Amino acid sequence: MTVAKIVYASSTGNTEGISEILEDTFNEMDVEVERLEADEADDETFEDADICVIATYSTGDGERPFDFEDFYEELTDLDLAGKVFGVVGSGDSKLYPDHSFFAALSFDEAFEKTGATRGHEVVKIENDADDADEEILKEFVKALVDAKA
Ligand SMILES: Cc1cc2nc3c(=O)[nH]c(=O)nc-3n(C[C@H](O)[C@H](O)[C@H](O)COP(=O)(O)O)c2cc1C
């Protein structure tokens, strides 16, 4: 059975909601899925996963969430060849036009260095996910599952 892991960070709940939509969609597709907060993840988290997903907001003026800093450093050193990855970002491109979705884009670059295969381009959600975003997130999950098949 295909195993997916979603690691997320959320300060005000928007990214947590996104991570729940992702989890529900993996479940609907009969993929075994585990969802963890960033501070629960470590360098072994993705070891037994076929599909690796990061969902993160951006903060500061182009910063990753503090909770993700350790995991980000560890990720860049991992060998995830043979696995599929995807990144979802929540951000605000109107309020932070110069740094929009910085954290998600930095994770996408970090994953590239691990040798994993990108199953979908970075999905950018403006703040919380609306109905249209939910459809995009479902397509994202399907693309990751298809890429692993
Ligand atoms: C202090 C602060 C700084 C932010 N900085 C950025 C930023 O640099 N880039 C961006 O795209 N969004 C930025 N945002 C927007 C948040 O990433 C966005 O509201 C997101 O939905 C928050 O996710 P959460 O509810 O999961 O915590 C910032 C928000 C706050 C409050």
The ligand as an ORCA input file, in Angstrom:
! r2SCAN-3c Opt
* xyz 0 1
  C       3.514     38.627     10.644
  C       3.139     37.915      9.361
  C       4.085     37.801      8.378
  C       3.776     37.164      7.149
  N       4.728     37.058      6.174
  C       4.403     36.470      4.986
  C       5.360     36.353      3.938
  O       6.526     36.765      4.059
  N       4.961     35.761      2.778
  C       3.682     35.309      2.585
  O       3.369     34.808      1.515
  N       2.747     35.380      3.577
  C       3.077     35.965      4.763
  N       2.136     36.040      5.759
  C       0.774     35.502      5.518
  C       0.579     34.132      6.141
  O       1.533     33.196      5.640
  C      -0.827     33.640      5.818
  O      -1.778     34.455      6.448
  C      -1.074     32.188      6.175
  O      -2.359     31.816      5.743
  C      -0.957     31.884      7.666
  O      -1.100     30.498      7.830
  P      -1.589     29.795      9.175
  O      -3.027     30.237      9.443
  O      -1.503     28.343      8.882
  O      -0.666     30.239     10.271
  C       2.458     36.660      6.960
  C       1.503     36.797      7.995
  C       1.838     37.421      9.173
  C       0.782     37.549     10.257
*
